[in-house]
């Protein structure tokens, strides 16, 4: 066969004949003229037979990350493939779903924007995409590769330890070898180093295809997989990622428990919006049965919407009162006093909540943390300095004791 000028010949998936036709491929490259192009696609690195061509720069090596579109390239690609007006928000969503993967952009681009937005697991174009993954990627993976990938499909990202824990029957050395091979072979597995440790992430659509093997969204099998993955994340001290999976699985009780376990830390980090977003996703019956959720939601709102904060804290107080939770009543009262005082609200309501704070104050109160005691302490000191005529049942000894414990807080 003789190539004419400007001809292009493509050898696709040459990893499937690895070691068989390497010398023939090297001959094609050596004989090709400067006006012809030869393209190889492979999940493997170039064979040694092509080393001479690489050295002479007759052949260039492009890795998957070089082929991924950035947002501007996705815009240009979509504009060039349609005569219709292009919506910027639609292109951004399409780019995020496909993560810059050209074939994914092409397949998803034929699906209406509204369908992608309302049902990310819809039939049509995305079914074609999942079929692509199933037939060209998943079915060609070994049993051990598929086991590791599918066990990690629900994780936003993961390290070797978490992947080993999820796979169960594969040790950490084999698990590392499998993940590194999948990454090296272009099987939609990203790898990056974080603080000297390897961290892996599955391509969004590849992960979704693997998730679908656990069952349809909202199915019992799918929710079971989500809860199992969330439990492993809790074991790995990754509560934030676990909360997202518990919420997706509809396990509101487990999600709430994890929120309460880390809420104080997140608020101290200046992240009340994250906490508020989680709590508002919980069903009403969960919040009714766990009034501490609304207490923390009220504190979150205190940073931006003091009026809503007072409504939520007042509701939480009533629920604490119903369950005779004195600590909860005290903390809600203290939060209300601080909220009203700093917001220059009604003097009458301040007096009412000051009296409530006084009623629940006890020298024997055991606080769950020094930070919680600090909140109550600040409200108490503000009340003592306000001049409000309320006989607060706190002695100098109480105040001194709180001050000494709070002094032990880290800077």
Protein Blocks (a to p, Z undefined) as FASTA:
>chain_A
ZZdehiacddehklmmgoklmmmmmmmmmmpcfkbccddddfbdcdfklmmmmmnopacc
ddfklmpccfklmmmmmmmmccbdcdfklmmmmmmmnnopaklmmmmmmpcfklmmmmmk
bghjlmmmmmmmmmmmmmmpcfklmmmmmmmmmpmbdcfklmmmmnopacfklmmmmmmm
mmmnonopacddeehiacddddfklmmmmmmmnopehiaklmmmmmmmmmmmmmnopakl
mmmmmmmnopaklmmmmmmmmmmmmmmnopakmmmmmmmmpcfklmmmmmmlmmmmmmmm
mmmmmmlmmmmmmmmmmmmmmnopaklmmmmmmmmmmmmmmnopafklmmmmmmmmmmmg
cfkbccfbfklmmmmmmmmmmmmmnopacddfbdfklmmmmmmmmmmpcZZ
